[in-house]
Amino acid sequence: MSPEEWTYLVVLLISIPIGFLFKKAGPGLKRWGAAAVGLGLTLFTCGPHTLHSLVTILGTWALIQAQPCSCHALALAWTFSYLLFFRALSLLGLPTPTPFTNAVQLLLTLKLVSLASEVQDLHLAQRKEMASGFSKGPTLGLLPDVPSLMETLSYSYCYVGIMTGPFFRYRTYLDWLEQPFPGAGPSLRPLLRRAWPAPLFGLLFLLSSHLFPLEAVREDAFYARPLPARLFYMIPVFFAFRMRFYVAWIAAECGCIAAGFGAYPVAAKARAGGGPTLQCPPPSSPEKAASLEYDYETIRNIDCYSTDFCVRVRDGMRYWNMTVQWWLAQYIYKSAPTRSYVLRSAWTMLLSAYWHGLHPGYYLSFLTIPLCLAAEGRLESALRGRLSPGGQKAWDWVHWFLKMRAYDYMCMGFVLLSLADTLRYWASIYFCIHFLALAALGLGLALGGGSPSRRKAASQPTSLAPEKLREE
């Protein structure tokens, strides 16, 4: 592990005991205490580069104040434009930000765009209310008022997920501050249920990254190996990649759970990133609050089992970095300049690659996903329904195997980063996934397969197991 990775791990681990300290605190201590801890961590890891996050926050707040009816699009343009400047600093002869500054800036971009969207929704709801002449009751997920500058700063620098996620909306943050009986929701037991696989994943990461180091792929000697060895190597590389993120995201979720952050009654049917989908009145007494069943789905960032064992490429995306996937679906996919599922996915993947960085490997990997989506959608709709139950089960196993190999393949671009290294590796295995996807797409079209957006969900499996087994 690099020194930066050790620092990330320490920040994640210290967030857990800090969370227990904040869980039962009042709204004021939660707001300003959590912001002070987050700002302290930012200053410690980013130093003077903290100025970038401050400039981004102030710019977004100014846009919200100036144009509340259209601030979502303006905030998206502003924050994404600043990302370009932020990543071009070395080309401009300015000091290059630390990796921690980049992590803070990435999560801050998501939070500020979401905040602007929430403010815009509030403004539009108020205008409709004024036009109709009568006041409506509280709307699910709507903000009570536009946050002040200090409230925006406190949300932006809240220590929860400040470097690794999970992403959360301002409404979720407010619900945490205003929990009527914060001690009622459980923390220790769900934390232990969530945390138990992390040490195993950590050991597997250390073992796999030691036995199959990524740097070997950049050496000339690697390409003298036989084709089966080169093909196989991407499997442990992606395995180590997954284990690393599993540990980080589980630890980040544990920090949230310790603080009671994102705890909602099960009846609210909360979604990762978005929060409750059903109105659930707050309990009127500690006894009623304690009698409710709670979950932490709002801050759930990874479903390890489903990531590994779901059948389709499409579902694999949903179970990975789940809060960010919600953000992309809500603010990018829905507003894409096309109605085609594959083209909208391509637009979303393009902006996702840009959000991650300017390295060519990101774009090569992310823009391979729409091709895989189109191929699996066309071929599956053309053939799977015609098979017997046994044939469909065999199909699902083959589909799962190919899905994992597709992600192995795309991961190499994500970790190698450079254009030359990515293309060199892919060329050494003859761009096999690209050609396989094109062949599957062509066969699906020839057999009359429908577009992915028109497939019947009921006929599509999501997991190889009869029942999904979760670590919880």
N, C-alpha and C positions, 0 to 999 in steps of 0.2 A: 504494500500500500504506500502511496505517495504521502508526503507531509500534508498536502491539501486534503487528502482523503481522511487522514487521521483527525485533522481539524474539524471536518464535517461531522465525523462520528462523535467527537467530543461535544460539539454543539448540540447534536441530536440527543445525546445521552443526558446532558445537564438540563435539557428542556423538560425531562420527565419529572424529576423532583421539584423543579420550579413550578410545573403545572399543578402539583398537589398543593403548593403554597397558595396559588391563585384561585383554586377551585371555589372555595367558600368565601372569597373576598367580595366586598361590595363593588358596585359598578365603577365608582371613581378609582378605587385602587386597581381594579382590573384594567381599566382603560389606560391610566397613566403609568402604572407599574409595568404592565406588559409592553407598552411602548418604550419605556425607559430601558428595559432589558433588551428589547429588539434593537434599539438605537445603539446601546452599548456594544452588542455583538457586532453590529454593522461597522461601528467606528473601530473596534478591535481588529476585525478581519479585513476591512477595506481602507481604513485610514482616510487620507484626504479625498480618495475616490468616492467617499460617501456623498460628495457634492453632486454626483450624477443623479443619484436617487432623489435628492432634494430638488434639483432643477426639474426633473420629470414630474414630481408631485405638484410643485408650484405651477408649472405650465398647465397641467390637467385641471387643477382647481380653478385657475383663471378662465379656462374654456368653459367649465361648468357654470361659473358665475356669469359669463358673458352671453352664452348661448345655451341655456338649459334645454331648449326644445330640439336641439340637434347636436348635443355635446357628445353623444356616443360615437358618431362617425368622426367628429373632430378629435376626440381623445384617441381613437384608434390610429388616425393619421399622425397625430403628434407623437405618441409613444413609439410607434413603429418607425417613424422618421428619426427619432432620437436614438433608437437602437442602431440605425445605420451610422449615424455620427459616432456613437459610442464604440462601434467596432472598427471604425476607420481612424481612431485616434493615433495609432502608430504611424499610419500613412501621412498624417498631418504633422508629424513630429512632436506629438504630445505624449505625456506618460501613458503607458499601457495599463489599463485597469487590472486588478488581481482577479483570479478565477472566482473569488467570493463576491466581488463586485458584480461580475457577470451573472452569478446566480441570483443575487438580490434584484438586479435589474430585470431579469426574466420574470420572476414572480411578481414584481411590482407592476410590470406592464399588464399582466393579466388582471391584477386587482384594480388598477386605475381604469382600464377599459370597462370592466364590469361595473365599477362604481358610477361611471358616467352613464352607462345604460340604465342603471337603477334610478338615477336622478332624472333622466329623460322620461322614464316610465311614470315617475311621480308627477312630473310637470304635465305630461299629457293627461293623466288621470285628473289632475286638478282643473285643467282646462275643460274637460268633459263635464266635470261636476259643476263648474260655473255655468256652462252652457245649458245644462239640464235644469238647474235651479234648485236641486235638492242634494243633500249629502248622503253618500252611501256609507255602509259599514266598512270596517277594515278589510282591505283586499290582501289576499295571500301573497306574501313576499314583497309587498310595497313598503317603501321607506316612510317613516312618519314625517320627516322633513329633510331638507337639503343639509348635509353635514357642513359644519364650519371648517375653516382651514385647520384649526387645531384637531378637530375630530378626524379630518382626512389624514393628517399626519399620524395620529394615534393608530388608525387602521393600517396605514401603510407600513409603519415600523413595528407593529405588533410582532412579538418574538415568535408566535406560532407559525411554523412553516415559512419563516422568512427567507431561508436559503434552499430548502428542498421541497417545499410544498407540505401538505396539500394546499391547493388553491381554495379559497373560500370567499363568498360574497360579503359585501358590507352588511347585508341583512342578517347573515349567519353570525357575523361579528357582533352586531347589536343584540341578537338573541342571547348570545353568551354573556354579554354585559348585564342584560336585564333579566336573567334567569330568576324567577320568583323564589325558588327554593333550591339553590345550587347544590346543596348537600344531598338532595333526594336521588339524583341520578348516580348509578354505580360507576366506579372508576377502576378500582383495583382488580376486581374479577375480570371484567372485559379486557383490561390491559394485559393481564397474564394470559388470557386465552389468545389474544392477538400476538403477543410477543414470543410465545414458546418456540416457533420454528426459526426465529431470527438467528440464534447461535449456530444452528445446523447449517442454515444458508450461508452464514459467514465463513464457517469452516470449508464448505464446498467451494465458495468463491476463492479462498486462499489456496486451496489444493488445485483447483482447475487452472487458475491463473499462473500458478507456479509450474505446473506440468506442461501447459500450452500457452506460453507467453505470446502476447500480441506482436511484440517486436520481431519475433521470428519471421513473420509474414513480410517484413520489410527487407529481409536479407536475401541476397542472391541465391544462397544455398537452399533456401526453401523451395525455389522453383526447379531445383534439380530432383526433387522428390517425385515419386510416381504420382500419377493422377489420382488414384484412390486416396492417397495420403493428403493431397492438397484439398480434395473434396471433403474429407473427414474433418479437417482442421477447423472449418468454420463452425462445426457443431459445438466443440468445447469452448470456443471463443464466445459464442452467443450464450452458452450456459453460464460462463463466468460473468458475462454482462448482466444476465437476468438475476443471478444470485446477489450481485453487488447492489442492484436497485431494489431487490426485495428487502434486503437488510435496511437500506436507507429509508425506504418508504414505510416499512413496518415500524421502525423507530420513530419516524415523524408522526405516524398515526398514534403511537403510544403517548407521545408528548401531548397531543390533543386530548386523548382519553383521560390522561391524568388530570388535566385542567377542566374536564367536563365540557370541552369545546366541541360543538357540533352534536351534543346529545339532544335527541328529540324523541318523543313518544313513538313507539312502533306504529301506532295508528296514523301518524302523520305521513307515513310512507315516503321518507326522505330519499333523495337521489344524490349520488356522489357529485359534489360541486354545487348543485342547484339548491339543495335543502328540501324542506317539506313540500309535498305535492297536494296534500289535503289539509284543510283548516282544522286545527286541533286546539280548542280553548285551553288556556293555561290553568293549571290546578289552583284551587282556591285555598288549600290548606296543605301543611307539610304531610299530613297523613294521606291525602289524595295524591300528592306528588310522589310519595314513596310507593304507593300501590301501582303506579304506572310501570309499564315495561318500556325500556329505552333502548335505542340503538345508536350507533355512530356512523351510519351509512353516509351522512353528509360529508365527512372528512375521509372516507375510504378511498385510498388512492391505488390500491392494487389488490386484485383477486388472483393470488398465486396459482391456485389449482386450475381455475378456468383459463388463465393465460396459457398454461402448459397443455391443457387437455381439451379446450374447445376445438371444434372441427374446422371452422372457417377462418380465413384471413380477416374477414370483416369482424367477427366476434373477438378475435385476438386483439384488435385495436381497442375495443370497448373495455376490456378488462385490464388494460395496461395504462398506467398514469390516468386514472379514471376521472379525477377532477379536472385535469387539463383537457381531456377528451370532451367533457361536458362543455367547457369553455369554447373549444373549437366548434362544436356542434351548434352551440347557442349563438355565437357572435360571428362566426366565419361561414360555416356550412349553410346556415339558413339564409344568409344574405349573399350567397354566391351568385354571380351574374349569368347563371344558366340553370335549367331545370333537370338536366340529365344527372342521374346519380353518380356515374363515373366521372363526369366533368366537374361536378361539384366536389367530389372527393379529391380530384386532382388539384382544384383551386385551394381546398383546405390543406392538402399536404404541402403545396407550394408555400403557403403562408406559415405553416408549421415549421418547415425547413428554415425559412427566413428567421422565424422567432428563435430557433435553436442556434443559428449562427450563419456565417457566410462561407463555411467550408464546403467545397464541392461535394464531398461525400454525403452530406446531409441531403442535398438535392437529388443525387443519384439514387439514394435509398428511398426517400419519401416519394419520389415520383415513379418508383417501381410499383408502389402499392396500388395505384389505380389500375394498372395493367393486370395485376393479380386479381383484383376485385372483379374486373370485367370478365376475365377468363373463368374464374370459379363460378360466377353468376350464370354466364351463358351455358357452360358445360353442365352445371348441376341441374339447371332448369330443363335442359334438353334430355338428360339421361337418367338422373336419379329416380324420378318418379316412375319410370318404366321398369324398374328392377323389383324383384321379389324382396320380402323383408330381410332375408339372409343376404341378398345381393346389396341391399341398401346399407346393411351393417358393414359389409366388406368395403363398400364404397367409402363409408365414413372413416374407416381406419386408413385407407389409402389417402383420402383427402387430408386427414390430420397429419399424416407423415409428410405429405408434400407442403402443407401449410408451415410446418416447423422448418423444413428445409428452405422455404422461401424466406422466412424470418432470419434463419442463419445467414443466408446469402445477403439480405439487405443490411443486417447488422454489420457486416464487414465494411460497408461504406460508411456507416455511422461511427465506427471506431477508428478506421484508417484515416478518414477525413479528407486527405488530399486526393485530387483527381488522378494523379499518376499511380498512387498506391492502390486505389480502389479499382481502377480499370486494369491494372496489372494483375491483381488477384482474380477478378472476374474473368479476364481473358485466359488465365491459366486453367480455369475450369470451363472454358468455352461458353461463357455467358449462359450457362445451362438453364437457369431459372427464367431468364428472359425468353429464351427460345421455347422452353416448355410452356410458358404462359401464352405465348403467341400461338403455339400449336393447339393448346386447349381452347383458346378463343376462336380460332379458325374452325375447329371441329364443332364447337357449340353453335356458331353461326350457321354452319352447313347443315346442322341437324335441326335448326329452327328454334334454338334456345331463346327465351325471353330476356329482357334487360333485368339487371339485378334489382331495380326498384319495383318490379312487378311480380317478383317471386312471392309465393305464399309462405309466410313465416312458419305456418304449422307443419309444413313438410320438411323444414330444415332443422337438423340437430344442432345443439349448442355444446354438447359435451359427449364424450365417449362413454361415460358412466350412466347407469340408469338414474341415479340421483346424484346431484352435485355434492361432493364432500368438501366442506370448508374447514379450515383450521380453527374457526370459532366454535 
